[in-house]
Amino acid sequence: MCKNLERFAKDEKAEDTNFMNSFMRPTIRKDPLGAVLIIGAYNFPIQLSLGPLIGAISAGCTAILKPSENASNAARIMQHIIQQSLDPDAYQCVQGGVPETTALLEQKWDKIFYTGNARVGTIISKKAAETLTPVTLELGGRNPAIVTKNADPRLAARRLLWAKLVNVGQVCVSQNYIIVDRAILPAFLQQLEIALKEFQPRGAREAEDYGKIINERQWQRLRDMLDSTSGKLLFGGNTDRESLFFEPTVVQVEDREDPLLIDESFGPLIPVLPVDGLDEAIHTANAVHATPLGLYPFGSKAETDKILSSTRSGGASVNDAFYHASIPTLSFGGVGDSGQGAYRGKASFDCFTHRRSITTTPGWIEGMLAIRYPPFTDDKLKQFRKMQDMKPDFDRQGNPTGGLVWWLIGLGGRSKTSAAARWITLAVLAASVRMYRQSKL
């Protein structure tokens, strides 16, 4: 951000400005939105709180950070950093739970940035609408992974299993379920089991790099989802309430209305749904959730291209699990009910910026602008049309046009390609004539 901030904040010239309007120097200035509220999440408490805060600071906004109370240790550390490093008149960290968040939402903000679930996101949106406050919502979704018949079952199994081991599956962009072509299902399940034994040779309970569920309420929610499924438990399923342990659990389901699919698990549950062919896979993904936060197709280029063209999602990683979300300079955000707005990289600066259009009219141009003052005579109207009319750059047959000047520059070519070809031909002819004349000397 620091390396590119000067470029991000620089005024932009308006595009496609006609000759008359260019005298007014139309520009877009990047102004800070003002005072913003940032509400963080517990699963990646530092990144999902300080990341948006960096964007707000870079844009010149003041900010209140409300970190998640479910990650209290990280929240205290962030409060210490903010108190020690930032201007207390411009930046503060507020601790607390629902009452404190509710009190913050009662205030008037210039922007609210929230990361969390869709239910709370809806509450925040309704409250923000009372004061017409813009919001950025980074929510979750029932993200599908699609493994086609031409996918590499080993790569798909390893990469998708990894996505459910990271943070014990408490990742908003990890896949919520895996759609697998029946032709490759046995090989995929075999590779999934092999990968699990490789990643956790002594089992999940003894794995030092496998964590726990955040709290008992979330643990119970996951346990209830597993108990209510009508699918077949393939491996895993061991849990312990006292230690908040939840083993990676693979379940084969046959119904897209299964409880493991209709709700976002946000945990190490791995439902696998077999389908017959690519078209059914695409139809199923769209039926379960039309606008997920992430989409992860595995297969040939033709297959993954078709999946991307036939679906919508906040982001996508082809032949991988949420790799796109790991690139800090790549814009990140949802679509539809998985979120609105984006941040990361330049998008973080834009998120907290108002693009303010500005013109500066010089005094000497008053004579030309006099046509806008009444009374409006026919002569004034004719002059006004000449100055303001924007004409299309194509004719009635759809052929590109550019006026006499561009026709002359392009040697009569109707496109940039044909104009370039004519200039090349002209250059070759000129060179040939020159060589011929030299040979005669």
C-alpha positions, 0 to 999 in steps of 0.5 A: 500500500505504501509503495503505491499510495501516491499513485492511488491518490493521484487525481485522474483525468476524465476519459473521452473528454471532447475539445470544448470540455477539456478547457475545464480540466475535468478531473476526479479527485480522491477524497476520504469518505470520513469517519468509518466503522470497521467490525472484524471477525474471529476466524482471522482476527488480525487480518480481517480487522487491521486489513480494512483499517489500513485501507481506511488510513490510506484513504485519509479516513478516521476510524473506529475498530470493533474487533470480534469478542470471540477472539479476545486475546487478539482484540486486546493486542490490536487495541494496544497497537492502535493506542500506542501507534495511532492518533487517538483523536482519529483512531480508536478500538472499542471492545465488547459484544452485541450491546457495544456493537449495537451502540456503535451502529446507533451513531452516524458513520460515513462508511461501515465495513463488516466481516461476518455472517449474512444474518448479522450483515442483514441487520447492519444493512438495515440499520445503515439504510436508516441514515443512507450509510454505505456499507461493505459486507464481506460475508460467507456462502455455500461455496462449491468445489466441482471435480469433473471427470477429467480432473486429477483426483489426487490434486483435487483431493489434496488441495480441497482437504487442505482447505478444510484443515486450515483453521479447522475449516473456519474459513469463509472462502473454503468449500462448503461441499464438493460436487464430484462426477460419479466417473471419478468418485471412487478415485477421488475418495481414495485419494482423499483418504490417502491425503488425510493419512499423509497430512495427519499420520497420527490422526487429527487429535494428535496433530499439532497443527490442527486447531479447535473450534472457536467456542462451544456454541459453534461446536454444537452447531457443527455437531447438530449439522452432522447428526442431522445429515442423511448422508453416509459417513465415510471417515472421521466424525469424532468430536469432543465438546470439552476440548472443542475438538472436531475431526475432519469428517467426510460424508457422501450425500445424495440430496442437495437439500441435505443439512450439510449443504443448505447451511454454511458449515464453517468447519471441517465437515466435507460433504461429497455430492456425486453427479452425472456429468458437468451439466448436472454439476453446474445446475446443482451448484447454482441451485444450492447457492447462486452467488457464493463467495468462492467457486473451485472447479477442477478439470480440463480447461474446457470444463473449467471455462464452462463452469466459470461462464455458467456460474457466479461467485465473488471469486474463483480458483481454478484447480485449487482451493481459494488461492485467489484469496491469498494474494494480498493485491488481488481485489477480494469481495462477494457478490449477491448475498455473499457480500457487496464491495471489495477490498485488498490492494488498490481496492482497499483504498477505493473502498474508503474513497469518494471519487469527486468530479471537479471542473475548473472554468477559466475566466477567458472562456466566458465568450464561448460560454455565453451561448448558455445564457438566455434568450436562446436564439437559433444561432445560439442553439446551433453553436451549442450543438456544435460544442456539446453534441456527442456523436457515435463513433460508428455509422448506421451499419455499425462500421467504426467512424472517427471523423475526417481527421481520424480518416486521414490519419488512418488512411481511410481504414475503418479500424485500427488494424486496417489503418496499421496495415495501410501504413505498413503497406505505404511504408513498404511501397515508400522503401521500395521506391527509394531503393529503386531510385537509388539503384538508378543512380 
